Amino acid sequence: MVANFRPSRATVIALVAACALSPAVTNAKCESITGRGDVNVVGNAFPALQHVSRAMEACKRPGLTVAFKMTPEARQETERAFGSGGASSFDAAVVSMSTYSVLRSKGQLQSMTDLVNKYRAKYNIEDRMLVTFNGEVMAIAFMQNAQSFYYRKDIFDKHGLSVPATYDEMVNTAAIVKAREPSIEFPIAQTFAKGWDSGTEFANLLASAGGRFFKSGSAEPSFNDVYGERAIAVMRSMLPYMTPNALASNSDDVMNQFQQGKAAMGVLWASRAARMDDPAASKVVGKMAFAPAPSVVVGGKSATHLWWDGVVMPKNLAGDRDVVFQILMEALSEPITRAGNDTAIWIRSVYQPTRFSGGVLAAMAGGAPIWPTEPFFGLAHGEIGKILPEALTGRLTAKAALDIAASNYTRAATEQGFIKPPRQSNASAR
């Protein structure tokens, strides 16, 4: 078992890549599941989850209903349901490692160790899939993810453009595209939406620039330094080449800009890459290529983090946990993984790499960091996401915005016990 799922580079590299969109698969038979009830699962909407959701819902039968809710608000809905005072409205959720860390730190997840032991042989549950904490299996990871650089290869070839290695090169390339290619409305598409999306962009850029979120060995903030200012400067430099609604653009919006042929380049989750070749939704089938996310400094690490996505069960689960677990494992089984090989970077060993993983593979090989799992990281990430629009629009300087975020974070982290308040002197105490 792998604590917090921190695999070796060799293991990760062996698992990467994903190619064209696979056909709908609902071959989970589920005949051996004897329980009854209503099973409700929540997660985001992207190709891999569309694939596994169909497999889950194929387990429906008289007396057993299975529903998978796909929503861009999956993280918020999961946190509300798992943290409610009564029974959770969802029996399981597909979460990223950042959401997992929040739920785990709040004690809102239940151990699945006994269920893994009971059903390991039936579903060939692999050790590489197990996310453990204090020796207990708290999540089952099934796919890898990271941000990749998406670009229109046809347009790059037409104008003799090279794939940018840095963000400065990316902005310079965007200027050329804007001047030479009338078919492109917005040379750059990227997830700058207020909150989680822009906070994640900042985190990626900060790490690539050489900065740190926290002082070494502590929860005290350090992101409000020159490296943080540089990260914001990079974000500002892209805005002239993005949609006027850039500060509201989430992953769905950016994916749509690419699919509709409106954007020439940008950084987006690798889990969305298969959608580019979906003829039912994309006008750029066969035209997109993928590379590592650019770095902030010449020769620096790709501006991305390595992630996993997996399934968790709430501590306040009211249904039959055996039934819920088996439905999850049916959808994450070897046959379902093989059938959906092209839709994700799967963790199972049966996964066969495909063309969509080039950027992720290179980022992993280049030492891209794993997304922070400290329980206080979410507090800092959230405060930055709140204030970034003020800095990006020029209403505040980068330094002023980061200082506000650091102050608000410090207050929250102190209240929650992550930062110890300064000791009062005897004189002041009197």
SVG drawing of the C-alpha trace seen along z (x, -y; Angstrom):
<svg xmlns="http://www.w3.org/2000/svg" viewBox="-37 -49 55 63">
<polyline fill="none" stroke="black" stroke-width="0.4" points="0.0,0.0 1.2,-3.5 0.6,-6.2 -1.0,-9.2 -0.3,-7.6 3.2,-8.9 4.4,-6.4 7.9,-6.1 8.8,-8.0 9.3,-4.6 5.8,-3.5 4.2,-6.8 6.0,-6.9 4.9,-3.3 1.3,-4.4 1.0,-7.5 -0.9,-8.6 -4.3,-8.5 -5.6,-8.6 -8.9,-8.9 -12.3,-8.8 -13.5,-5.2 -17.0,-4.0 -19.6,-3.8 -19.0,-0.8 -21.5,0.7 -20.2,4.2 -20.1,4.2 -22.4,7.2 -22.7,6.9 -24.6,10.2 -23.0,11.2 -24.1,8.0 -27.0,9.2 -27.8,6.1 -30.6,3.6 -31.0,-0.1 -30.2,-3.4 -26.6,-4.2 -25.7,-7.8 -22.2,-8.9 -21.0,-12.4 -18.0,-13.6 -16.9,-16.0 -17.7,-15.6 -14.8,-14.5 -14.3,-11.5 -12.9,-9.1 -15.8,-9.7 -18.4,-9.5 -16.9,-6.1 -16.9,-4.8 -20.3,-6.3 -21.8,-4.3 -20.3,-1.2 -21.7,-2.0 -25.2,-2.7 -25.1,0.6 -25.5,2.2 -29.1,1.1 -31.7,3.7 -35.0,4.1 -34.4,3.2 -31.0,1.5 -30.7,-1.9 -27.4,-3.6 -27.1,-7.2 -23.9,-9.2 -24.3,-13.0 -21.8,-14.9 -21.4,-18.5 -18.7,-21.2 -19.6,-21.8 -18.7,-18.2 -16.0,-19.3 -18.4,-21.7 -21.3,-19.2 -19.0,-16.4 -17.8,-18.6 -21.3,-19.6 -22.7,-16.1 -19.8,-14.4 -19.7,-17.2 -23.5,-17.3 -24.8,-16.5 -27.0,-13.7 -26.5,-11.0 -24.6,-12.0 -26.7,-12.5 -24.0,-10.7 -22.8,-7.2 -19.4,-7.8 -17.6,-10.5 -14.9,-10.7 -12.3,-13.2 -9.0,-14.7 -6.2,-14.4 -6.7,-18.0 -10.3,-17.3 -9.3,-14.0 -6.8,-15.8 -9.5,-18.2 -12.0,-15.4 -9.4,-13.3 -8.2,-16.1 -11.7,-16.7 -12.3,-13.1 -15.1,-12.8 -13.9,-9.6 -14.4,-6.0 -11.8,-3.3 -12.2,-0.8 -9.5,1.6 -11.9,4.4 -13.7,4.0 -10.4,4.1 -9.4,7.3 -12.8,8.9 -13.0,8.1 -9.3,7.8 -9.3,11.1 -12.7,10.6 -11.8,7.3 -8.0,7.7 -7.5,4.6 -3.8,3.6 -1.6,2.1 -0.8,-0.8 -4.4,-1.9 -4.5,-2.1 -4.3,-5.5 -3.6,-4.9 -3.4,-7.0 -2.2,-5.6 -2.3,-2.1 -6.0,-2.4 -7.2,-2.5 -9.0,-5.8 -9.3,-6.1 -9.0,-3.9 -7.1,-5.9 -7.8,-5.0 -6.3,-7.7 -3.4,-10.1 -3.7,-13.7 -1.7,-16.8 -1.9,-19.9 -0.5,-19.7 0.1,-22.3 -2.5,-22.0 -1.8,-23.6 -3.1,-23.6 -0.4,-21.8 -1.9,-22.8 -1.6,-26.5 1.9,-26.1 3.0,-24.3 1.4,-26.8 3.3,-29.7 6.5,-27.9 6.0,-28.2 7.9,-26.1 6.3,-24.7 7.1,-27.2 9.3,-25.9 8.6,-29.0 5.7,-31.2 7.6,-34.2 7.9,-32.2 4.2,-31.3 3.2,-34.9 5.5,-35.8 4.0,-33.0 0.5,-34.3 1.4,-37.7 2.4,-36.1 -0.8,-34.1 -2.9,-37.2 -1.2,-39.1 -1.1,-36.3 -4.0,-34.0 -7.5,-35.5 -9.3,-32.2 -8.2,-32.3 -10.3,-34.5 -8.2,-34.0 -4.6,-32.8 -4.4,-31.6 -7.1,-29.7 -6.4,-28.9 -8.4,-28.4 -8.3,-31.8 -11.7,-31.6 -11.9,-33.1 -11.4,-30.7 -10.0,-27.2 -9.0,-27.5 -7.0,-30.7 -5.5,-29.5 -4.3,-26.3 -2.7,-28.3 -0.9,-30.4 0.3,-27.3 1.7,-25.8 3.5,-29.0 4.8,-29.6 6.4,-26.2 7.9,-26.5 9.3,-29.9 11.1,-28.4 8.8,-29.6 7.2,-27.9 3.8,-28.2 5.1,-27.9 8.3,-28.4 10.2,-25.2 8.9,-22.8 6.0,-25.1 2.5,-26.3 3.6,-29.9 3.1,-31.5 5.9,-32.4 3.9,-32.8 3.8,-36.6 7.3,-37.1 9.1,-37.9 8.3,-34.4 4.6,-34.9 4.7,-38.3 6.4,-36.7 3.6,-34.1 1.0,-36.9 3.1,-38.8 3.0,-35.7 -0.7,-35.5 -1.2,-39.2 1.0,-38.8 -1.4,-36.3 -4.6,-38.3 -4.3,-40.4 -4.4,-37.1 -7.4,-35.5 -11.2,-35.8 -12.6,-38.9 -14.2,-36.5 -10.9,-34.9 -11.4,-35.6 -14.5,-33.4 -13.1,-30.6 -13.0,-27.2 -12.0,-23.8 -15.3,-23.4 -15.0,-26.8 -11.4,-26.3 -12.1,-22.9 -15.0,-24.4 -12.7,-27.2 -10.4,-24.5 -13.1,-22.3 -14.7,-25.2 -11.4,-26.2 -11.3,-29.6 -8.0,-29.1 -4.6,-28.2 -2.8,-27.2 -3.0,-26.9 -2.7,-24.7 -5.5,-22.3 -5.9,-19.0 -4.7,-16.0 -8.0,-14.3 -9.7,-16.6 -7.5,-15.8 -9.6,-12.9 -12.4,-15.4 -10.4,-17.1 -11.0,-14.2 -14.6,-13.6 -16.3,-14.3 -19.7,-14.9 -18.3,-17.9 -15.1,-19.0 -14.2,-21.0 -10.5,-20.3 -10.4,-16.5 -6.8,-15.5 -5.6,-19.1 -4.5,-19.3 -1.2,-18.2 0.1,-18.0 3.3,-18.9 4.6,-19.7 3.2,-22.8 5.7,-25.6 8.1,-26.6 8.4,-30.1 12.2,-30.2 14.5,-28.9 15.4,-25.4 12.9,-25.2 10.3,-22.5 7.1,-22.4 4.4,-24.6 2.2,-21.8 1.6,-19.3 1.0,-15.6 -2.4,-14.5 -4.5,-11.4 -8.3,-11.0 -10.0,-8.3 -13.1,-7.1 -14.0,-7.7 -16.9,-6.8 -18.2,-9.2 -18.1,-8.5 -21.7,-9.4 -22.8,-6.8 -26.3,-5.4 -26.5,-2.8 -25.1,0.7 -21.3,0.1 -20.7,3.6 -23.0,2.8 -21.5,-0.7 -18.0,0.6 -18.7,3.4 -20.4,0.9 -17.3,-1.3 -15.0,1.7 -17.1,3.0 -16.6,-0.4 -12.9,-0.4 -12.3,3.2 -9.8,4.4 -12.4,4.9 -13.7,1.4 -10.2,0.0 -9.2,1.8 -12.4,0.7 -11.8,-3.0 -8.1,-2.9 -8.1,-6.0 -10.1,-8.2 -7.6,-8.6 -4.2,-7.9 -5.3,-4.9 -3.4,-3.6 -4.2,0.1 -1.3,2.1 -3.4,3.2 -3.4,-0.4 -1.7,-1.0 -0.2,-4.5 -1.5,-6.6 -0.7,-9.9 -2.5,-12.2 -0.1,-11.7 3.0,-13.2 2.9,-16.3 2.2,-14.5 5.0,-11.9 7.5,-14.6 6.5,-16.6 6.7,-13.5 10.1,-12.6 11.2,-16.2 10.4,-16.1 7.1,-18.0 6.0,-18.1 3.1,-16.2 0.2,-18.4 0.6,-19.5 -1.2,-17.4 -0.7,-19.4 -4.1,-19.9 -3.6,-23.6 -2.7,-24.0 -6.4,-24.3 -6.7,-27.3 -3.9,-29.1 -5.0,-28.0 -8.5,-29.3 -7.4,-32.7 -5.2,-33.2 -8.0,-32.2 -10.3,-34.8 -7.9,-37.7 -6.3,-37.0 -8.9,-38.8 -8.0,-42.0 -4.4,-41.6 -5.1,-40.5 -7.3,-43.5 -4.9,-45.9 -7.2,-47.0 -4.4,-45.8 -0.7,-45.4 0.5,-41.8 2.3,-42.4 -0.7,-43.9 -3.0,-41.1 -0.6,-38.4 -0.1,-40.2 -3.9,-40.2 -4.1,-36.5 -1.3,-35.7 -2.9,-37.7 -6.3,-36.0 -4.7,-32.6 -2.6,-33.2 -5.6,-34.1 -7.5,-31.0 -4.6,-28.7 -4.0,-30.0 -7.7,-29.6 -7.5,-26.0 -4.3,-25.3 -1.9,-24.9 0.0,-28.1 0.8,-28.7 -0.1,-32.2 2.8,-34.3 3.4,-34.1 2.4,-37.0 5.1,-38.4 4.4,-38.3 4.1,-42.0 1.5,-42.1 -0.3,-39.2 -0.7,-41.2"/>
</svg>
